[in-house]
Amino acid sequence: MNAQRARAAEEWLGWPPIPRPPLRFHARLAAVGRALADYVDGDASARRRIAATLDKVLADPHFGACAPEFRLAVVTRAGVAHNWCGVAETNQAELHRARELLTDGLRIASAHSPDAARLHYTLASTVHVLYQFTSDPNLLTEALSHARRGVACAGDDPRLAAQCRAGLASVLQTSFRVCGSATVLAEAVEHAQWSVEVGGRTTLGHRFRYVLADVLTHRYDAYGSLDDLNRAIALLRKAAESRDYVMAPTTGNAFHGALGGLLRRLYLRIRDRAVLDEAVELAADAVGDDDSRADPVALTNLGNVLLARYHDYRDPDDLLRAVDLQLKTINARQAGDWQLASGHNNAGNALTEAWRVSGDDRLADLAVTHYRTALELTADNAPELASRAYNLGTVLQARSAGVDRELLVEAAAAYGDAVRHGLDTSLEWALAAAVRWGDSAVGRGSWEEACEAYTGGLKATERLFRIQLLREDKETWLADSQGLPTEAAYALFRAGRREDAVLALETGRSLLLSEALEEERADLGRLDTGHADLVDAYRRAVTALDQAMHGGTEPSGLRRCREAVDEAITNIRAVTGYERFLARPDIAEVHKAVPPGAVVVYIAAAGPAGVALAVDGGGQISAAELPAATSSAVRRRADALLDARRSLHTGSGTWKGVLDAVTRWAWSAVVAPVLPIIGDAEEVIIVPSGTLAMLPLHAAWRPGRDGSGTRHYLLDERTVRYVPNARALEVTRRLAARTADDRLVVVADPQPTSWQPIGYARAEAAWAQRWFAASQLLHGTDADREAVVSALSGAQVHHFICHGRAQTDQPLNSALILADDQELTLREILTLRPSHPGTGARARLTVLSACDTDRPGTSLPDEVISLPSGLIQAGVAGVVASQWAVRSEAVSLLMARFYQLWRSTDTEPAAALRAAQRWLRDTTNREKVQDLAPALDPPTEDGSLEGLVRGLQLRDPDARPYLHPSDWAALSYHGS
């Protein structure tokens, strides 16, 4: 029975039997077998018995005369046993003994044999641990050499090869932490992935998964791919299904602490309390009931998790315990321990939070000392340098209270180091440091320094964005960068760098939309003639990626599709004339996107003030500071509009007053300073940043100059339309030029719904249909979701007369309400986009004559996630949408005039909407009847056209009932 247990333990470890042991050693080797079985089953004391008994075999005077195969097996086992003792007991003497024995074994083993592979693998592990204890770079070099030799000697044995590859991946990961080389990290991932794929089903598969999870975690640290973090968590969950008392002598589960740490990291990105609770439970389980016996890694993991929970839920016991655990971690580590720097950094984090709570400056000074020590112990190119420099900068900035110049300068230097290093090794911390550094520089009036900081943050954001594969992951990182393009633009403006300010706003916002529009920017027409193969490869790759994203493909599959697209783009860029194919727009491309007779105005509200940048098609950029348009001032006005808009449901009369106040402020704070820089352009195309997109700037007004109480609106000066950025303007112009506008579909008052019926829906539908030879009406029960989606693809003009529901906190759930309360959500609209350029349905115009269809999300204001932007992404050139509810008769009259002007005169849709709004506002009832009368000939059979006019004829002919902007300004034009 004992022999069977011993052999089972050896097979579990992947050890071959000892060949032909001499009779004199049978008893001792049997004792070793029993101890090995006990150790594998969880008896931690057995490892000492294994090492001591094997040492007696080695000391036997007859051992040297034994067969080489026997001596090699014993020496190898003895080396492994002393390795176990050294690792478990943090005993360097044991590790050196293991190194000596394993080196002796290499003198016996045949070169390039499986035995040599096992020796090199264990030697690499042993020397690697010695490096971790001492930080001697020569040891790391030696460990890497043995690890590579182990892989080379492993031969065709898949389990042994997987083990050696996993060992090499671990050493390479440590090398990456020292040198920060992306090539080293990529190789580590490759080897770890191979070990799981080949050896994942073996008895040591859980160890291979652990190594891959660890390597992927470091890649997440470096580049911020949530796919890597989620994969690492999934690998550790799978690994935790196995027990391994060699890795974790107390519990047999070496994965709970690491898994708890990763779940903390995930919580910091998604803020799901259930994830945090699980992280605390697992980290506490890894520590156990006795801190003094716990591994330092487990201690620091639990401290980090408790500190994260304290940040959000403020239980003082969590903070006190976190401080205690982090200080115990440092005391548990020896000088030279490669993780000592991490311990000092984590102690600094806990002490910083304790200082903020207690106000005891001694705690802050102690935190600074720990952070400085951590940085002194961190290699110059280590990925962790960025986060540790950020932490030092943060506490120094706070400690300075904004007045200690010396501390502020040191904080700025620390932030600068974090940004510069983080752009190569840790994008997450580069972004965080850039924001802090930029804000600090602005506070000191150091504009060039602020420019360097913020532009570094924009680079980090773009790289993080490109790395993510899923939209939700992209949004998670974008949440950290909101407001950054605006702050960067203002700093660049103050530094006199207008072109750079424009590009900061152009390339730093609406990234989700811009990425989706990239294929529309791909002008492949000229390339198709001589390089059809490249065009076909690009289109196939884009199609495959689109299908993968919409088909629920796993992240690994998405990654391969993304790489195929990137490869196709690289190949096209090698063609003369296509060097900038799908590259980030430069300033020349921004100027080129401006239509004749128009000016594009970027308007941004930063912390200190706002800035407007007017770009024309001739290469000129004019700029104006907006002192009153600070980010906080704009946010207050946007919030006031949202609050007053909600009050409409309760019958409150505050809406008109709030709208008047906000639009009056918008004139003085935004429009008045902008007018001088737009010259005599007939059309103003506004790119509003952040929460400015929530203000109806076209309705900004000032009192009339004649003192009569009249108002003068921006709409009276120029045609106004909105675009997310110049890339969207370029794409929508191209779509508008090549898309017909002769087929209309109208969705009118879908029924049944739980919403109120829409007045004048039949009349408004009839006025829209009046101008199209081919039209389709989906009214009432006909307007269900399936019928509407089908009809959209067959028409180039869409007109919705229905209710809308805006969810500013979850904008992808904003929706148009159809029959049976079915919803056509923004999330679904985004999937209507054709798979690649030149295919699928396009639309010239979509009119959303429904309330709440132009209210962008508040969680990512820089992304302008709304129904208009979603429709542009889906292939619509122009969108008319409503920011608030309007009286049915008013909007129906407005739409009647809009279609009359657009379809019967040579007027572009945006100009037609402006003229219709002024007409609704300024004309009397008599004038409205006269202007609409030509469209009543010939009359309709059901009288639907006449019904709208008949109501006007029954009222005071000289009245102007729609003077207030609440009736005419809700609708705005987006796109081209």
N, C-alpha and C positions, 0 to 999 in steps of 0.2 A: 504493500500500500504506500509506504514512504517513498519507494523508488518511483511509483507511478506519479505521486504528487510532485516529486522533484523533476521528473521528465516533463510533466505538464507545465511547470513553471518555466523550464528552459525553452520549451516550444513557444510559450506565450511571449517570451523575450526575444525569440528568434535565434537562440543559441544552439549550435549543433552539439551532439553528445561528445563527451571527452573520449578520445580514441585510445583504446587498449591501456587502461590504467593498470600499473603494476599492483600486485596483490598487497604489498606492504602499505599502500595508500588507500585501500578500499574503505576502511573504517572512517578515516577522516573525510574522504570525498562523500561518503554517505551522510556524514554530519553536515557537510556543506550543502548537500541536496535538501536535507530536512530544513536547514536554516533558510535556504533560498525559497522554498515553498512557503515557509512561515512569513518571510518578508513580503513576498508577492501577495499573500493573503492579509497583510496588514499589521504584522508584528514588527514595529520599527526597530526594536532592539536586536532583531536577527541580523541586521546588516553588519554589526560589529562581530558577531559570531562567524559570519561568512569570511570577513577580512582576516580575522585572527586565525581561523582554521587554515585558510589558504596560505597564510604567512608561515605556518608551521610546516606545511607541505614544501614550500619553497626553501625553508631552512634545513630540510632533511639532507644529510650529507650524500644520500644516494640520488637526490633529485637531478643533479647535473648529468648523471649518466643515463637518464631515461631517454626514450625516443623523442625526437624533436617535436613530433605532432602532439605528444602528451604534454611536454613542457610548454608548448605554445598555448594550449587550451587553458592550462592552469595559470600561466602568467596573465593571459587576457582576462580571465575571471577575477584574478586578484586585483588587476588594475581597475576593472569596473567596480569592484567592491569598495576599494579605497576612494574612487570617484564618488560613489554614493555617500560614503561617510563625510568626505570633504564638503560636498554640496549641502547635505542635510544639516551638518554641524558648523558650517561656515569655518571650516578648519583648513587653513592653507597648507599645513604640514601633510595632511592626508592627500590633498590634491597634488602636491609635489611627489609624494610616494606613488600615486597613481601614474603620474607622468613618467616617472622613472621606470616603473614596471612595463608600461605600454611601449615605451621606447625600446626596452629589452625585447619585447615581443616582436617588434619590427625586425630585429636582427635575426630572429628565428624564422619568421614567416617568409614565404616565397613572394617575390615582388609581383605586384599586379594580381594577387590572389584574393579570393573572398576574405580570407583571414586578415590579409593586409588592409582590406577595406574596413573591416570592423575595428582594427587597431587605429587606423587613421581617424575614423569617425569618433571613437572614444577619446583619442588624444585631442582632437579638435575641440570636443566638448569640455574636456578637462582644462585645457589651456585657455579656452574662452572664458570659463568661470574664473580662472586665476586673473585674467585681464579685468573682469568685472570687479574683482576685489581690490586690484592694485592700480588700474588704469595705465599699465605699462604698455605703450604702443607696440613694442617688440612682441609681446605676447599675442596681441591681436593679429599681427602679421603671421606669426607662427600658426595660430589657430586656423587662419584662412588657408594657409598652405596645406595643412593636414586635411582640412575639409575638402579641398579640391582633389587631393590625392585619393581620398576615400571614394569620391564619386567616380574617379577614373578607374579604380580597382574593383568596383562593385560588380561589373560584368552584367550577366543576363538575369541575375536573381532579382525579380521585381521588388520583393520586400526589402532586401538589403539595399538596393539602389534607391528606393523611396526613403529609407532611413538616412542614407548618406546625403541625399539631396536636401532633406529637411534640415539636417545638421548644417550643411553649407548655407542654406537660406537664413538660419539663425545667426551665423557669423557675419554674413553679408549685411543683415539688418543692423547689427551693431556697428559695422563699418560705415553704413549709411548715417547712423546717428553721429558719427565722428566727422565724416567728410561731407555729408549732405549731397552726394552725387546721385543724380537721377538715374544714371546708368547702373549704379550699384543696387539701387532699390528695385529697378526693373528686373535685374537678374535674380534678386532675392524672391520676388513675386513669382517669376517663372519656375524656379526650382521648387518653391513651396507648393505651387499649384500642381506641378507634375507629381510630387510625392503624394498628394491627396488623390489625384486621379488614378495613380497606379497602385498605391498602397492603402487607399482609404478603407478597403474591406478587410484588411488584415487585423490581427489582434492589437497592433500598435497604431491603427488608423486614427484613433482619437488624438494621439500625439502629433501626427502630421496635420490634423485639422487645427490643433492649437497653434502650431508654428505658422500655418497660413493665416490664421486669424490675427496673429501678432504682426505679421508682415503687412497685411492689409490695413491694420490699424495705423501703422506708421505711414503708409501711403495716404490714408485719410488725413493724418496730421499734416502731411506735406501739401496735399492738393485739395483736400476738402470734398472728395467724392463721397456723398452719402451712400452710394452703392457699395463702396468699400466697407463703410461702417456697418451697414446692414448685413453684408455678407459675413463679416467677422463675427457679428452677434449670432447669426444662424449657425456658423461653424462651431462656436463654443457651446451653443445649445445642444448640438449633435454630439460633441465631444463629451459633454457632461453626462451623457447616458452611460458612459463607461466608468468603471472604477479602476484607479491606478495608484496603489499604495506606494509604489516606488517614487512617483512624482509628488504625491501628497500623503506622507505616512500617517497623518492623523485621521483624515476623513476619506482618503481615497479619491477625492474630487479636487483636482488642481485647477478647476475651471471657474468655480463660483466667484472667486474674488475678481478674476479678470473679466468675467461676464458682467459682474456688478459695475466695474469701472467703465466698460463700454456702454452699458445702459445709462449710466450717468451722462456720458458724452451725448448719447442720443437724446436724452431728456433736455439737455441744454439747447438742442436744435428744435425739438418739436413741442416741448413743455406739456407732456402728457403725464399726469400725476401717477397713473398706474405704472408707467415705466420707471419713475423715480422710486416708488415704493418697492418694486421688485429689486431695483439696484441696491437699496438699503438692506433688504433682507439677505440678498446673496453676499454682499460685502461683509455683513455682520456674521454670517455663517462661516465665511472663510477665516475670520479672526477667532471665533469661538468665545468661550467664557473667560479665558485667561490671556490678557494682553501680553504678559511677560513671555509667553510661549509662542506667540504668533509671529509669523514671518513678517519682516518689515514691509514687504510689498502689500500684504493683506492689510496691515495697519494703515498705510498711507491711502490705499483704495477706500477703506471705510471712512477715513477722515475727509477725503475729497467728496464722497457721496453725502455725508452728513452736512458738509459746508454748503453743497448745492441745495440741500433741502432747507437749510437755514435761510439761505438767500431769499427763497420764495415763500416760506411759511413761518419763519421767525420764531421758532422754538429755541429759547436760550440754551436749553440742555444740548441741543445739537451743536451749537457753536462751541460751548465749553468742551464737549467731548472731541470735537474736531481739532481744537488747539492741542489738547492733551495727546491725542493720537499722533499728530504730526511731530510734536516734540519727542515723543517716545520713538518714533521712526528714526530720527536723527541719532538718538542715543544708541539705537540697536545696530547702527551701521559702523563699520570700521573706517579708519582713514584710508583713502585710496579707493574705496568702494565707488564704482562708476555711477551708482544711483544716489550717491550722497548729494550731488547737485540737485537732483529732483526732490530729495527730502528737504533741503533748505528752501527751495522754491515753494513747496507746498506748505511748509511752516510759515513762510512769509504771507501766503494767501490767508491762512487762518488768523494770523496775528493782525493783518490789515483789517479784516472784518471785525475782530475784537476791538481794535482801536476806534473804528467808526461807531461802534455801539457804545463804548465806554467813554470815549473822549480822552483817554489816557495817552498822552503823546509818547510816553516811554514805549508803549506797544508799537506805535508807528516807527519809532527809531529802531526797535528790535527787528521789525519786519524789513526795514531797509537794509539792515546788516545781513539778514538771511538772504535777501535777494542779491545783494552784491556778492556774497559768498557763492551763491548758486552760479552767477555769471562767471566768476573767477574759475570755477570748476568745470565750466562748459566749454567744449572745443569751439574754435573759431567758426567752423562750418557746420556745427551740429544743428539739426532742425529745431531743437528745443531752445536755441538761442533767442529766436523771435519771441516766443511766449514769455520767456524769463525777462527779456529786455522790456517788453510791454508791461509786465507786472511792476518792475522797478520804476518805470516812467509814471505809471498810474499813482503809486503811493507817494512818489516825490512830488508830483503835481498837486495832489491833495494836501500833502504836508506843507507845501509852500503857501497855501491859502491864497495863491494868486499874487503874493507880494514879495516873497523871498526869491530874488532874481537868480541867485546861485543855484537853488534847488530847481527852478524852472528851466534853467539852461541844461542842467544835468538830465532832467526829465525829457527835454526835447531831444537830446543826444541819444537817450535810451530808446525813445520812440523811433528816431531815425534808423537806429540799428535794427529795430524790429521790422520796419518796413523793408529795408534793403535786403536783409537776410530772408525775411519771410516770403518775398516775391519769388524766391528760388526754392525755399524749403518748407514753408508753412503759410499758405495763403490766408487761412483763417485769421492768424494773428497779424499778418501784414495789414489786412483790412481793418481790424480793430485798432491797431496802433496808428494807422493813417488818420482815422477819424479823430482820435484823441490828440495826436500831434498837430493836425490842421487846426482844430479848435483852439489849442493852446497858442499857436502862432498868430491866429487872428486876434486873440485877446491881447497879444503883445504888439499888434500892428506890423508883424513881420510877414508881408504879403508874399514875397518870393518863397520864403520857407513854407508858408501855407500852401502855395502852389505845388511845391515838391511833395508835401504830405498828401494832399488830396488827390493829385494825379497818380501817386503810388496806390492809393486806395481804389481808384477807378481801374487801374491795371489788375489789381487783385480781384476785384469784382468780376471783370470780364473773364479772367482765367477760371475762377470758380464756376461761373455760369457755363462756360464751354465744357467743363469737365462733367457736369451733372448730366445724366441721361434722361431723367424723368422730370416732367414739368413741376411736380410738387417739390422735388429736390431743388430745382432752380429757384422756386419761390421762397423756399426756406432760407437760402443764402441771400437772395435779393432783399429780404426783410432787414438784414443787417446793413445794407447800403443805402436805404432810403434817405433822401436828402443830400447824399454825397455829391451827385453831379451838380446840384444847385450851389452848394458851398464852394465846390471847386471852381465853378464858373465865376462866382462873385470874386473869389480871390484872384483868379486870372485877370478879370477885368480891372481890379485895383492895381494889379501889377503891369497893366498896359498891354496885356497879351489877348487881344480881342479874338483872333482866329482860334486860339487854343480854348478860349471860353466857349465859343460856338461849338467846337468839337466835343468839349466836355459834356455839353447838354445833348448834342446830337448822338453821341455814341454811348453815353452813360445811362440813358433812360429808355424806356419802352423796349428793353432787350428781348422780352418774350415775343413781342410783335415783330421786331426787326429780324429775329432768327427765323420766324415763320415766313417772312417776306423775302428771305435771301434768294429762294429759287425764282421769285418774280424779278429780282434784280439781275438774274443770270441771262444776259443778252447773248444767246447762243446762235442767233440767226446767221451771223457772218462766219462763225466758227464751223457751222454744220457742213459747209462745202468741202473743205479740205481735211477736216478732222472729224468725220462722222463717228469714228470709233470712240473718240474721247467724249463726244456728246452723248452717245448711247450709253457709255459706261457711267457717266454722271447721272443720267436720267434713271438708269436702272438702280443705281445706288440710292438716289433720293426716294424712288418709289419703294424700295425695300425698307428703308428707314421709316418712311411714313406708315407703311403697313405694319411694321413691327411695333411702332409706338401706339397705333390704334388697335392692335391685336393682342395686347397684353403680353408681349414677349418678355422673357426674363432679362434683367439688366445685363447679363453676360452677352446675350444675343444682341441687345441694343448697342452694346459697346462695339461689337464687331461691325454692325451696320454703320455706326458713326465713323469708325475707322475707314470703312470703304468709301464713304462720302468724302472724307478728308483726303484720301488718296486720289480720288477722281479730281478733286479741286486742285491738288498739287500738280497733277499731270497737265491740266488745262493751263495752269499758270506758267508752265514751261514753254507755251506757245507765244511767239512774238506778238505783242499787242494785247495779250491777256494776262500780263504780269500781275494786275490788280483785280483779277477775277474774284468777286465776292469778298474782297478785302474791306476792312473798315473804311468808311468814306473819308476822303480828305476834304479840305476846304473847297477845292475846285469842284468836287462833285456836289457839295452842298449848294454852291452858287448855281451850278448847272440845273439843279432841281427846281429853281425858282421860275415860275411861269412868267412870260412877258407881261408887263404892266402890273406886276405884283411885287410884294416884298414879304419875306418871311421874318417874323419877329419872335425870337426866343425870349420868353419872360420867365424869370426865376426869382423866387423869394428866399433869400438866405437869412441866416441868423442876424447879422448886423444890418442888412438892407437888401433891397431887391436890385435886379439889373435887367435891362432890356437890350437885346442885340438884334439890330435890323440888318438882314442880309438881302441884297438884291442880286439880280442875275448878271450884273456887270462887274462883279468882283469887289464891291464896296461893302464894308461893315461899319455901321454907325452904332453908337452905344449911348445909353443914358442910365444913370443911377436912379433907383427908386427908393428914396430914404424911408418912406412910410410903409413900404411893402415888405416888411420883415416876415419871416416864416411864421412867427407867433401871431402877428396881426392878421395874416391871411388865414391861418388856422381858425382864429376866433370868428372871422366872417363866414368861413365855410361851415363851421359848427352851428353858427346862428341860423344859416339857411336850412341846414338839416333839421334843427330843432323846430323851426317855424313851419317847415314843410310837414313834419309829423303832426303839428297842431291842426292842420287842415281837416284831419279825420274827426276831430272833436268839435269842429265848427268855430274854432277860434278866429278872431279877426286880426291876428297879429301878422299874418303872412305878408300882406301888402306893405305894411310898415317896415318889416325887416328887409324885404326885397328892395324897397326904396333906399333904405339906409346903406345897405351893402353896395348897391350899384352906384350910389352917389360917392361913396368912399372909393370905389374902384376907379372912378374918373379922376379924382384928385391924386390918388396914390399911384395909379398905373397909367391910365390913358393920357392924361395931360403931359407927363414927362415923355411918353412914347411918341406922341404926334409929331414933334419937331424932327425926329430921326427917321420917319418913314417917308418924308418928302411928299411928292404928288402921286404916289402909287394909287391906282384905282382900287386895288384889292389888298387887304391885309390878311395874311395867313399866319395864325397865331399858333405857336408851339408852347403851351403853358406847362410849367413844371410843377410837380407836386400837387398840393391842394389848390393851386391856382386853377387847375382844370375843373374845379367844382364851382367856379364863379362865372356867371354869364357876362363876360366882358363886353360882348357886343351890345349889351343893354346898359353899359356904364353911361352916366349922364351928368350934365351940368345944367344949371338954370339958364334960360334964354337971356340974351343980352338986352332985350327990349323991356325987361321988367314986368312983363305981362303974366308971369307965372308959368310960361311954357318951358319945355325941356328940350335940350339938344343931346341926342344920343350918339354913341360911336357909330351906330348903324346908319345914322344920317350922313356921316362923313364918308364911310367906305363900306365896300362889301367885305364881310368878315367870315372867314371859315377857320376851322381848327384841324390840325394834324398832330399826330404823336411825335413825328420827327420828319426830317427831309427825306429819309429813305421811304417812309410811308407815302409822302407826297409824290416822289418819283414813281413809285409803283402804281399809285392810283391814277396818276396822269396817263401812264401807259395803258392801264386797263380801260380808262375812259375813252382813249383814242381808238382802241381796237374793238370796243364792245358796242353792239347795236343797242337801240332803245325802243324797239317797236313792239315788244310783247310785254303785257302787263298782267300781273296776278294781284287781286285784292282780297285780303282776309278781313271780313267785316263782321264785327260783333259776334264772335263765336258763342254758341249756346248748346246746351245749358252750362252755366257756370254759377258759382256762388257769389259772383260779382254782379254789380248792378248793370242792367242793359245800357248800351252806349247810344245816346241820343244822336240823331242825324247820321247814323252809320250808313244807312241806305243812300242818303243824299250825297254824302262825301264819296262813297264808292262810285256813284253814278258820275259825279264830276271828274273823278280820276279816269274812269273808263271812257268818258266822252272824247278823249284825245288820242285814243289808241284803236287802230283797226282790229287788232287781235288782243283780246283780254279774257281773263277768266275770273269769275267771282266765286269765292268760297264764303258763304254766309251761313250764320247760325250753326245748325248741326253738321253742315258740310265742312266746316272749318276744324276738323280734327287733325291731330298731329300728323298722321300718315299722309293725309291728303295735302296738307300744307307743305310738308317736306318734299313730296313728289312734285307739286306745282312750282316750287321755287326753282328747280333745275330747268324748267321749260320756259322761264320768263327772264327778261333782263331788267325789268322794273318791278319792284315788290312794294306793296302798300299795305301796311298793317293798321287796321282800325280795331284795336282791342285793348285790353288792360295789360299793364306791365307790372312786374314786381322786382324792385331793386333790393339787393342784399349787399350793402356796401362793405360789410365785414367778410362776406364770402361771395365776391362778385361773380365767380363762375356759376353760381346758382341763381343769378338774376335771370329773369325769364319773361317771355311773352305768354299770356294765358290763352289757351285755345279751348275748343269744345270739351265738355266733361272735365273741366279744370285740368286738362292735360297741359304740360308746360314744355315750351321750346326754350331750353336753357342756353345760356352763353357757352357752357361747357359743350353742349351738343352742336351749337352753331360752329364752334371751332373745328369740329370733325367734318364739316361740309366741304372743307378745302380740297380741291383736286390734288391728286398724288404728285404731279409734276407739271411744269410749265407747258402751256399749249394744250392741255386736256381739260375736260370737265366743263361745267357751266360757270359762266361769269355773269356778273350783273352790273349794269350801269348805275343803278340807284336803288336804295332801299329807304322807304319812308316809314318811320315808326311813329305813327300818329297815335301814340299811347303814352300814358303818364309814366314817369320814372324810367325812361329808356336811355337817358344820358346822365347817369350818375355813376362815376367811376368808383372802384373799390377804395376804401380808406386804409386798408392794411398795407398795400403797395402802391401809394399814390404816384410814384415815379413811373410805374408800369402802365398807368392809364388802362386798367383792365375794365372794360365796359362793353355794352352791346355794340356801340359804333366801332370800337377798335376790333372787336371780335368779328364783326361783319366784314371789315376791311381785310382782316386776316383770311376770312373765308372766300375772298375774291370779289368783293363789292367795291366799286370805284368811289361811290359817294353815298353818304348816309345822312338822312335828316332824322334827328331824334329830339326827345323832349325831356327837359330837366325836371319838370313838375307837372301836376295835373292842370288842365285848362278846360274852361267851359266848352261843352261839345259844340255848340253853335259857332263859337269863336274859331276853334281849330278847323271846323269844316269849311267855314268861309275862307280861312287862310289857305287851306289846301285847294279849294276851288280856284282861287286866284293864282296860286302857285302854278298849277298845271296849265291854266290858261296862258300865263306869261311864258312858261317854259316851252310849251308845245306850239303855240301860235306865233311866237316871235323868235328872233334869233338871240335868245338869252340863255346863258349857262345856268344850270340849276341853282348854284349858290347865289348868283345875282337875282334870279327869279324869286328865291325865298326871301331875300332882303327886300325886294320891291313889294312882295306880297305882305310882308310884315308892316312896312310903312303904310301900305294901302289900307290894311285892316285898322291900323291905329288912326290914320289921319282923315279918311273919307267919312262923309256922312252916310246915313242909311240910303238916302236918295242916290248919291253918287255910286254906292256899291251896287244898287240895282241897275243903274245905267251901265256900269262897267261890265257886269256879268251878263247883261241882256243878249249880246251877240252870240253867246254860247248856247242860248235856249232855242235857237233855230237850226234844225227843226226840233220841235218839242218831243219829249220822250213819252212813250205810251203810258208808263206808270206814274208820270208826274214827279219823279224823284228829283230831277234837276230843278223843276219849278218850285218844289216845296221849300227849298232853302231860301230862294228869293222871295217867295210869298211871305215868309215871316218878316222879312225886312220891310215889305210894303205896308205892313200893318202897324208900323211904329212911327215915332216922330221922324219925319224925313230929314230934319236938320241935326239930329242927334249924332254924336260920335261916342258910342258906348264902349269902345275898346281902347281907350286912351292909355290905360295903365299897362305897364310891361308884364304884369301877371297874365294878361290875356294874349299878348303877341310875342313876347320874348322867350318863351319856354323852348321854342324850337331853335336848333342850331345846326349848322352844316359842317360835316366832317369829311375830309378827303377831297376828291376832285370832281 
